[in-house]
Amino acid sequence: MRLAKLYVRIEHYNDWSYYTRDFEGVRTSMRYYYPFNDRGYSFEVITVTGNRGGTVKSFIRRFRYLGNIVDVVSVGKINNRSYELVFLGDIKGMLKYVILEHGGIVISSYVDSGTKDFTAYFFTKDTNELETSLTELHNELSNHGKIITYKVSRFPKTMVFTSPIYSLTEIERKILQTAYHKGFFNYPRGINLDNLAKEFNISKATVNIHLRNALRKIISSYLGNNDYF
């Protein structure tokens, strides 16, 4: 069995995600999706967050009128700057299903500043089949928008892969992902511990504990499997 991980960053033209560039600080993350192929739409659940509650609300009000949106089913408030958005999308215009058609399984998707980030895994018994699928996928995705990053990580045939992300608790994973995507590890930092604490409505000390625990687990996993990296 051959295993590969794909990371794609793309500007998906005429899709709802492209218009997040008009709403500074707004970011979405995929929670759940399920295709209804016979009906032509996909059931989607995403989390919408932002630096300003007013900007998030403006984006949500406009959302139903953006590209590839069939209908908005519900909007649930998590806190003043975070909402859960449930909607139906046109399945023909969704890139996760383009990836699925080429043998990939999307495990995460983020939208920020007009770009989409996908992480997907590919499993196949044949190396040539895998390479063909990845090449064809790249060509098809380029027909939907501007590909910014297309990075493939291939794993040894004998490797039993277990992502350290699965050893994290839900809150550790959410805080780590938010910290990463909002520039906590950049220099200068795009977000600090105080602002991370506000994102999750918990204390700065608690955020720091969760973040340190998440990093410790990932580093421990990495050091235990460094023969593959």
ChimeraX commands (.cxc) that place a marker at each C-alpha (Angstrom):
marker #1 position 0.00,0.00,0.00 radius 0.5
marker #1 position 1.35,3.42,-0.97 radius 0.5
marker #1 position 0.54,6.50,1.09 radius 0.5
marker #1 position 0.90,10.16,0.17 radius 0.5
marker #1 position -0.19,13.40,1.79 radius 0.5
marker #1 position -1.16,16.37,-0.34 radius 0.5
marker #1 position -1.28,19.99,0.75 radius 0.5
marker #1 position -2.89,22.44,-1.68 radius 0.5
marker #1 position -3.37,26.19,-1.39 radius 0.5
marker #1 position -5.50,27.65,-4.16 radius 0.5
marker #1 position -7.50,30.73,-5.11 radius 0.5
marker #1 position -10.76,29.10,-6.17 radius 0.5
marker #1 position -12.26,31.57,-8.62 radius 0.5
marker #1 position -16.01,32.34,-8.45 radius 0.5
marker #1 position -16.32,30.22,-5.29 radius 0.5
marker #1 position -17.57,31.65,-1.99 radius 0.5
marker #1 position -14.09,31.21,-0.52 radius 0.5
marker #1 position -12.59,33.69,-3.01 radius 0.5
marker #1 position -14.67,36.51,-1.56 radius 0.5
marker #1 position -13.29,36.17,1.96 radius 0.5
marker #1 position -10.59,38.54,0.74 radius 0.5
marker #1 position -13.22,41.30,1.06 radius 0.5
marker #1 position -13.59,40.59,4.80 radius 0.5
marker #1 position -10.35,41.25,6.64 radius 0.5
marker #1 position -9.55,38.75,9.35 radius 0.5
marker #1 position -12.37,36.32,8.51 radius 0.5
marker #1 position -11.34,32.67,8.41 radius 0.5
marker #1 position -13.29,29.43,8.06 radius 0.5
marker #1 position -12.49,25.82,8.91 radius 0.5
marker #1 position -14.23,22.66,7.69 radius 0.5
marker #1 position -16.13,20.70,10.32 radius 0.5
marker #1 position -18.20,18.19,8.33 radius 0.5
marker #1 position -19.33,17.46,4.79 radius 0.5
marker #1 position -21.49,14.88,3.09 radius 0.5
marker #1 position -22.30,14.63,-0.64 radius 0.5
marker #1 position -25.83,14.16,-1.99 radius 0.5
marker #1 position -24.78,13.38,-5.56 radius 0.5
marker #1 position -28.29,12.55,-6.75 radius 0.5
marker #1 position -29.52,15.97,-5.59 radius 0.5
marker #1 position -26.53,17.91,-6.87 radius 0.5
marker #1 position -25.46,19.45,-3.58 radius 0.5
marker #1 position -23.25,18.84,-0.57 radius 0.5
marker #1 position -24.20,19.26,3.08 radius 0.5
marker #1 position -21.48,21.36,4.73 radius 0.5
marker #1 position -20.68,22.54,8.26 radius 0.5
marker #1 position -17.97,25.15,8.78 radius 0.5
marker #1 position -16.76,27.38,11.58 radius 0.5
marker #1 position -16.44,31.08,10.77 radius 0.5
marker #1 position -14.15,33.21,12.93 radius 0.5
marker #1 position -12.75,36.71,12.73 radius 0.5
marker #1 position -10.91,39.46,14.53 radius 0.5
marker #1 position -14.03,41.62,14.63 radius 0.5
marker #1 position -17.52,40.38,15.33 radius 0.5
marker #1 position -19.08,42.92,12.98 radius 0.5
marker #1 position -16.96,41.75,10.05 radius 0.5
marker #1 position -17.90,38.12,10.71 radius 0.5
marker #1 position -21.60,39.03,10.77 radius 0.5
marker #1 position -21.24,40.97,7.50 radius 0.5
marker #1 position -19.62,37.97,5.84 radius 0.5
marker #1 position -22.36,35.60,7.05 radius 0.5
marker #1 position -25.09,37.95,5.80 radius 0.5
marker #1 position -23.48,37.98,2.36 radius 0.5
marker #1 position -22.60,34.27,2.35 radius 0.5
marker #1 position -25.82,32.94,0.80 radius 0.5
marker #1 position -25.27,35.15,-2.26 radius 0.5
marker #1 position -21.71,33.98,-2.97 radius 0.5
marker #1 position -20.52,31.46,-5.57 radius 0.5
marker #1 position -21.47,27.77,-5.29 radius 0.5
marker #1 position -23.93,28.34,-2.41 radius 0.5
marker #1 position -27.32,26.64,-2.81 radius 0.5
marker #1 position -28.79,27.62,0.56 radius 0.5
marker #1 position -27.89,28.49,4.14 radius 0.5
marker #1 position -29.55,26.03,6.53 radius 0.5
marker #1 position -28.62,27.56,9.88 radius 0.5
marker #1 position -26.24,29.91,11.69 radius 0.5
marker #1 position -25.25,29.20,15.30 radius 0.5
marker #1 position -23.33,31.60,17.52 radius 0.5
marker #1 position -20.33,30.14,19.37 radius 0.5
marker #1 position -19.12,33.46,20.78 radius 0.5
marker #1 position -18.98,37.09,19.64 radius 0.5
marker #1 position -16.41,36.32,16.93 radius 0.5
marker #1 position -17.16,32.70,16.06 radius 0.5
marker #1 position -20.17,31.08,14.39 radius 0.5
marker #1 position -21.13,27.64,13.10 radius 0.5
marker #1 position -22.52,27.85,9.58 radius 0.5
marker #1 position -24.51,25.00,8.02 radius 0.5
marker #1 position -25.17,25.25,4.30 radius 0.5
marker #1 position -25.80,23.41,1.05 radius 0.5
marker #1 position -23.24,23.86,-1.70 radius 0.5
marker #1 position -23.24,23.07,-5.41 radius 0.5
marker #1 position -21.34,19.79,-5.53 radius 0.5
marker #1 position -20.05,20.46,-9.07 radius 0.5
marker #1 position -18.14,23.49,-7.84 radius 0.5
marker #1 position -16.50,21.97,-4.77 radius 0.5
marker #1 position -12.82,21.13,-5.02 radius 0.5
marker #1 position -12.90,18.52,-2.24 radius 0.5
marker #1 position -14.94,16.33,-4.60 radius 0.5
marker #1 position -12.47,16.92,-7.41 radius 0.5
marker #1 position -9.82,15.59,-5.03 radius 0.5
marker #1 position -12.10,12.69,-4.05 radius 0.5
marker #1 position -12.61,11.73,-7.71 radius 0.5
marker #1 position -8.83,11.38,-8.05 radius 0.5
marker #1 position -8.55,9.07,-5.06 radius 0.5
marker #1 position -7.89,11.58,-2.27 radius 0.5
marker #1 position -9.64,11.97,1.07 radius 0.5
marker #1 position -9.79,15.54,2.39 radius 0.5
marker #1 position -9.23,15.64,6.15 radius 0.5
marker #1 position -9.01,19.40,6.64 radius 0.5
marker #1 position -9.86,22.58,4.78 radius 0.5
marker #1 position -9.35,26.21,5.73 radius 0.5
marker #1 position -10.24,29.47,4.02 radius 0.5
marker #1 position -8.44,32.73,4.70 radius 0.5
marker #1 position -7.90,35.93,2.68 radius 0.5
marker #1 position -9.41,34.52,-0.50 radius 0.5
marker #1 position -7.47,31.25,-0.53 radius 0.5
marker #1 position -8.39,27.65,0.31 radius 0.5
marker #1 position -6.04,25.22,2.06 radius 0.5
marker #1 position -6.67,21.49,1.67 radius 0.5
marker #1 position -4.90,18.55,3.29 radius 0.5
marker #1 position -5.71,15.17,1.77 radius 0.5
marker #1 position -4.40,11.62,1.89 radius 0.5
marker #1 position -4.06,9.18,-1.01 radius 0.5
marker #1 position -3.87,5.40,-0.66 radius 0.5
marker #1 position -3.10,3.09,-3.57 radius 0.5
marker #1 position -1.39,-0.24,-4.30 radius 0.5
marker #1 position 0.37,1.09,-7.38 radius 0.5
marker #1 position 3.00,3.87,-7.42 radius 0.5
marker #1 position 2.38,4.73,-11.08 radius 0.5
marker #1 position -1.34,5.04,-10.40 radius 0.5
marker #1 position -0.63,7.43,-7.54 radius 0.5
marker #1 position 1.67,9.62,-9.63 radius 0.5
marker #1 position -0.84,9.73,-12.48 radius 0.5
marker #1 position -3.67,10.70,-10.13 radius 0.5
marker #1 position -1.64,13.50,-8.56 radius 0.5
marker #1 position -0.61,14.89,-11.95 radius 0.5
marker #1 position -4.15,14.77,-13.33 radius 0.5
marker #1 position -5.48,16.35,-10.15 radius 0.5
marker #1 position -3.04,19.25,-10.43 radius 0.5
marker #1 position -4.11,19.86,-14.01 radius 0.5
marker #1 position -7.81,19.81,-13.13 radius 0.5
marker #1 position -7.44,22.05,-10.08 radius 0.5
marker #1 position -5.61,24.61,-12.22 radius 0.5
marker #1 position -8.77,24.87,-14.32 radius 0.5
marker #1 position -10.69,26.03,-11.24 radius 0.5
marker #1 position -8.29,28.67,-9.97 radius 0.5
marker #1 position -4.73,29.73,-9.25 radius 0.5
marker #1 position -2.66,27.07,-7.47 radius 0.5
marker #1 position -0.32,28.73,-4.97 radius 0.5
marker #1 position 1.07,25.59,-3.30 radius 0.5
marker #1 position 0.91,21.95,-4.38 radius 0.5
marker #1 position 3.05,19.89,-2.04 radius 0.5
marker #1 position 3.11,16.10,-2.01 radius 0.5
marker #1 position 4.71,14.11,0.82 radius 0.5
marker #1 position 5.32,10.45,0.03 radius 0.5
marker #1 position 5.78,7.90,2.79 radius 0.5
marker #1 position 7.82,4.66,2.65 radius 0.5
marker #1 position 5.92,1.53,1.76 radius 0.5
marker #1 position 6.81,-0.10,5.07 radius 0.5
marker #1 position 5.77,2.88,7.15 radius 0.5
marker #1 position 2.76,2.59,9.45 radius 0.5
marker #1 position 1.66,6.21,9.63 radius 0.5
marker #1 position -0.14,7.61,12.63 radius 0.5
marker #1 position -0.58,11.37,12.70 radius 0.5
marker #1 position 0.31,12.92,16.07 radius 0.5
marker #1 position -2.73,15.17,15.64 radius 0.5
marker #1 position -4.90,12.25,16.76 radius 0.5
marker #1 position -3.19,12.15,20.16 radius 0.5
marker #1 position -4.27,15.72,20.85 radius 0.5
marker #1 position -7.45,16.59,22.72 radius 0.5
marker #1 position -10.04,18.60,20.79 radius 0.5
marker #1 position -9.17,21.85,22.55 radius 0.5
marker #1 position -5.42,21.27,22.07 radius 0.5
marker #1 position -5.96,20.69,18.36 radius 0.5
marker #1 position -8.17,23.76,17.93 radius 0.5
marker #1 position -5.79,26.06,19.80 radius 0.5
marker #1 position -2.74,24.75,17.93 radius 0.5
marker #1 position -4.42,25.11,14.53 radius 0.5
marker #1 position -5.64,28.62,15.33 radius 0.5
marker #1 position -2.22,29.63,16.64 radius 0.5
marker #1 position -0.51,28.31,13.52 radius 0.5
marker #1 position -2.86,29.81,10.96 radius 0.5
marker #1 position -2.97,33.19,12.69 radius 0.5
marker #1 position 0.81,33.51,12.88 radius 0.5
marker #1 position 1.65,32.71,16.51 radius 0.5
marker #1 position 4.84,30.96,15.36 radius 0.5
marker #1 position 5.81,33.72,12.91 radius 0.5
marker #1 position 8.28,36.50,13.59 radius 0.5
marker #1 position 6.92,38.99,14.39 radius 0.5
marker #1 position 3.89,37.15,15.75 radius 0.5
marker #1 position 0.55,37.60,14.03 radius 0.5
marker #1 position -1.29,36.74,17.26 radius 0.5
marker #1 position -0.18,36.52,20.90 radius 0.5
marker #1 position -1.35,34.49,23.90 radius 0.5
marker #1 position -3.67,37.25,25.05 radius 0.5
marker #1 position -5.52,37.27,21.74 radius 0.5
marker #1 position -5.57,33.47,21.59 radius 0.5
marker #1 position -7.18,33.47,25.01 radius 0.5
marker #1 position -9.86,35.86,23.73 radius 0.5
marker #1 position -10.48,33.59,20.74 radius 0.5
marker #1 position -11.46,30.73,23.05 radius 0.5
marker #1 position -12.83,32.73,25.98 radius 0.5
marker #1 position -10.39,31.12,28.41 radius 0.5
marker #1 position -7.47,32.42,30.45 radius 0.5
marker #1 position -4.04,33.14,29.01 radius 0.5
marker #1 position -2.50,30.55,31.36 radius 0.5
marker #1 position -4.94,27.85,30.20 radius 0.5
marker #1 position -4.22,28.58,26.53 radius 0.5
marker #1 position -0.50,28.36,27.24 radius 0.5
marker #1 position -0.93,24.96,28.95 radius 0.5
marker #1 position -2.97,23.53,26.05 radius 0.5
marker #1 position -0.51,24.88,23.49 radius 0.5
marker #1 position 2.52,23.48,25.32 radius 0.5
marker #1 position 0.84,20.09,25.74 radius 0.5
marker #1 position -0.01,19.95,22.02 radius 0.5
marker #1 position 3.54,20.84,20.99 radius 0.5
marker #1 position 5.02,18.34,23.47 radius 0.5
marker #1 position 2.89,15.51,22.02 radius 0.5
marker #1 position 3.80,16.36,18.43 radius 0.5
marker #1 position 7.52,16.74,19.16 radius 0.5
marker #1 position 7.49,13.46,21.10 radius 0.5
marker #1 position 5.83,11.71,18.16 radius 0.5
marker #1 position 8.30,13.25,15.72 radius 0.5
marker #1 position 11.35,12.21,17.71 radius 0.5
marker #1 position 9.96,8.70,17.97 radius 0.5
marker #1 position 9.49,8.43,14.18 radius 0.5
marker #1 position 12.39,10.51,12.85 radius 0.5
marker #1 position 13.67,7.68,10.68 radius 0.5
marker #1 position 10.99,8.69,8.18 radius 0.5
marker #1 position 11.76,12.43,8.05 radius 0.5
marker link #1:1,2 radius 0.2
marker link #1:2,3 radius 0.2
marker link #1:3,4 radius 0.2
marker link #1:4,5 radius 0.2
marker link #1:5,6 radius 0.2
marker link #1:6,7 radius 0.2
marker link #1:7,8 radius 0.2
marker link #1:8,9 radius 0.2
marker link #1:9,10 radius 0.2
marker link #1:10,11 radius 0.2
marker link #1:11,12 radius 0.2
marker link #1:12,13 radius 0.2
marker link #1:13,14 radius 0.2
marker link #1:14,15 radius 0.2
marker link #1:15,16 radius 0.2
marker link #1:16,17 radius 0.2
marker link #1:17,18 radius 0.2
marker link #1:18,19 radius 0.2
marker link #1:19,20 radius 0.2
marker link #1:20,21 radius 0.2
marker link #1:21,22 radius 0.2
marker link #1:22,23 radius 0.2
marker link #1:23,24 radius 0.2
marker link #1:24,25 radius 0.2
marker link #1:25,26 radius 0.2
marker link #1:26,27 radius 0.2
marker link #1:27,28 radius 0.2
marker link #1:28,29 radius 0.2
marker link #1:29,30 radius 0.2
marker link #1:30,31 radius 0.2
marker link #1:31,32 radius 0.2
marker link #1:32,33 radius 0.2
marker link #1:33,34 radius 0.2
marker link #1:34,35 radius 0.2
marker link #1:35,36 radius 0.2
marker link #1:36,37 radius 0.2
marker link #1:37,38 radius 0.2
marker link #1:38,39 radius 0.2
marker link #1:39,40 radius 0.2
marker link #1:40,41 radius 0.2
marker link #1:41,42 radius 0.2
marker link #1:42,43 radius 0.2
marker link #1:43,44 radius 0.2
marker link #1:44,45 radius 0.2
marker link #1:45,46 radius 0.2
marker link #1:46,47 radius 0.2
marker link #1:47,48 radius 0.2
marker link #1:48,49 radius 0.2
marker link #1:49,50 radius 0.2
marker link #1:50,51 radius 0.2
marker link #1:51,52 radius 0.2
marker link #1:52,53 radius 0.2
marker link #1:53,54 radius 0.2
marker link #1:54,55 radius 0.2
marker link #1:55,56 radius 0.2
marker link #1:56,57 radius 0.2
marker link #1:57,58 radius 0.2
marker link #1:58,59 radius 0.2
marker link #1:59,60 radius 0.2
marker link #1:60,61 radius 0.2
marker link #1:61,62 radius 0.2
marker link #1:62,63 radius 0.2
marker link #1:63,64 radius 0.2
marker link #1:64,65 radius 0.2
marker link #1:65,66 radius 0.2
marker link #1:66,67 radius 0.2
marker link #1:67,68 radius 0.2
marker link #1:68,69 radius 0.2
marker link #1:69,70 radius 0.2
marker link #1:70,71 radius 0.2
marker link #1:71,72 radius 0.2
marker link #1:72,73 radius 0.2
marker link #1:73,74 radius 0.2
marker link #1:74,75 radius 0.2
marker link #1:75,76 radius 0.2
marker link #1:76,77 radius 0.2
marker link #1:77,78 radius 0.2
marker link #1:78,79 radius 0.2
marker link #1:79,80 radius 0.2
marker link #1:80,81 radius 0.2
marker link #1:81,82 radius 0.2
marker link #1:82,83 radius 0.2
marker link #1:83,84 radius 0.2
marker link #1:84,85 radius 0.2
marker link #1:85,86 radius 0.2
marker link #1:86,87 radius 0.2
marker link #1:87,88 radius 0.2
marker link #1:88,89 radius 0.2
marker link #1:89,90 radius 0.2
marker link #1:90,91 radius 0.2
marker link #1:91,92 radius 0.2
marker link #1:92,93 radius 0.2
marker link #1:93,94 radius 0.2
marker link #1:94,95 radius 0.2
marker link #1:95,96 radius 0.2
marker link #1:96,97 radius 0.2
marker link #1:97,98 radius 0.2
marker link #1:98,99 radius 0.2
marker link #1:99,100 radius 0.2
marker link #1:100,101 radius 0.2
marker link #1:101,102 radius 0.2
marker link #1:102,103 radius 0.2
marker link #1:103,104 radius 0.2
marker link #1:104,105 radius 0.2
marker link #1:105,106 radius 0.2
marker link #1:106,107 radius 0.2
marker link #1:107,108 radius 0.2
marker link #1:108,109 radius 0.2
marker link #1:109,110 radius 0.2
marker link #1:110,111 radius 0.2
marker link #1:111,112 radius 0.2
marker link #1:112,113 radius 0.2
marker link #1:113,114 radius 0.2
marker link #1:114,115 radius 0.2
marker link #1:115,116 radius 0.2
marker link #1:116,117 radius 0.2
marker link #1:117,118 radius 0.2
marker link #1:118,119 radius 0.2
marker link #1:119,120 radius 0.2
marker link #1:120,121 radius 0.2
marker link #1:121,122 radius 0.2
marker link #1:122,123 radius 0.2
marker link #1:123,124 radius 0.2
marker link #1:124,125 radius 0.2
marker link #1:125,126 radius 0.2
marker link #1:126,127 radius 0.2
marker link #1:127,128 radius 0.2
marker link #1:128,129 radius 0.2
marker link #1:129,130 radius 0.2
marker link #1:130,131 radius 0.2
marker link #1:131,132 radius 0.2
marker link #1:132,133 radius 0.2
marker link #1:133,134 radius 0.2
marker link #1:134,135 radius 0.2
marker link #1:135,136 radius 0.2
marker link #1:136,137 radius 0.2
marker link #1:137,138 radius 0.2
marker link #1:138,139 radius 0.2
marker link #1:139,140 radius 0.2
marker link #1:140,141 radius 0.2
marker link #1:141,142 radius 0.2
marker link #1:142,143 radius 0.2
marker link #1:143,144 radius 0.2
marker link #1:144,145 radius 0.2
marker link #1:145,146 radius 0.2
marker link #1:146,147 radius 0.2
marker link #1:147,148 radius 0.2
marker link #1:148,149 radius 0.2
marker link #1:149,150 radius 0.2
marker link #1:150,151 radius 0.2
marker link #1:151,152 radius 0.2
marker link #1:152,153 radius 0.2
marker link #1:153,154 radius 0.2
marker link #1:154,155 radius 0.2
marker link #1:155,156 radius 0.2
marker link #1:156,157 radius 0.2
marker link #1:157,158 radius 0.2
marker link #1:158,159 radius 0.2
marker link #1:159,160 radius 0.2
marker link #1:160,161 radius 0.2
marker link #1:161,162 radius 0.2
marker link #1:162,163 radius 0.2
marker link #1:163,164 radius 0.2
marker link #1:164,165 radius 0.2
marker link #1:165,166 radius 0.2
marker link #1:166,167 radius 0.2
marker link #1:167,168 radius 0.2
marker link #1:168,169 radius 0.2
marker link #1:169,170 radius 0.2
marker link #1:170,171 radius 0.2
marker link #1:171,172 radius 0.2
marker link #1:172,173 radius 0.2
marker link #1:173,174 radius 0.2
marker link #1:174,175 radius 0.2
marker link #1:175,176 radius 0.2
marker link #1:176,177 radius 0.2
marker link #1:177,178 radius 0.2
marker link #1:178,179 radius 0.2
marker link #1:179,180 radius 0.2
marker link #1:180,181 radius 0.2
marker link #1:181,182 radius 0.2
marker link #1:182,183 radius 0.2
marker link #1:183,184 radius 0.2
marker link #1:184,185 radius 0.2
marker link #1:185,186 radius 0.2
marker link #1:186,187 radius 0.2
marker link #1:187,188 radius 0.2
marker link #1:188,189 radius 0.2
marker link #1:189,190 radius 0.2
marker link #1:190,191 radius 0.2
marker link #1:191,192 radius 0.2
marker link #1:192,193 radius 0.2
marker link #1:193,194 radius 0.2
marker link #1:194,195 radius 0.2
marker link #1:195,196 radius 0.2
marker link #1:196,197 radius 0.2
marker link #1:197,198 radius 0.2
marker link #1:198,199 radius 0.2
marker link #1:199,200 radius 0.2
marker link #1:200,201 radius 0.2
marker link #1:201,202 radius 0.2
marker link #1:202,203 radius 0.2
marker link #1:203,204 radius 0.2
marker link #1:204,205 radius 0.2
marker link #1:205,206 radius 0.2
marker link #1:206,207 radius 0.2
marker link #1:207,208 radius 0.2
marker link #1:208,209 radius 0.2
marker link #1:209,210 radius 0.2
marker link #1:210,211 radius 0.2
marker link #1:211,212 radius 0.2
marker link #1:212,213 radius 0.2
marker link #1:213,214 radius 0.2
marker link #1:214,215 radius 0.2
marker link #1:215,216 radius 0.2
marker link #1:216,217 radius 0.2
marker link #1:217,218 radius 0.2
marker link #1:218,219 radius 0.2
marker link #1:219,220 radius 0.2
marker link #1:220,221 radius 0.2
marker link #1:221,222 radius 0.2
marker link #1:222,223 radius 0.2
marker link #1:223,224 radius 0.2
marker link #1:224,225 radius 0.2
marker link #1:225,226 radius 0.2
marker link #1:226,227 radius 0.2
marker link #1:227,228 radius 0.2
marker link #1:228,229 radius 0.2
view
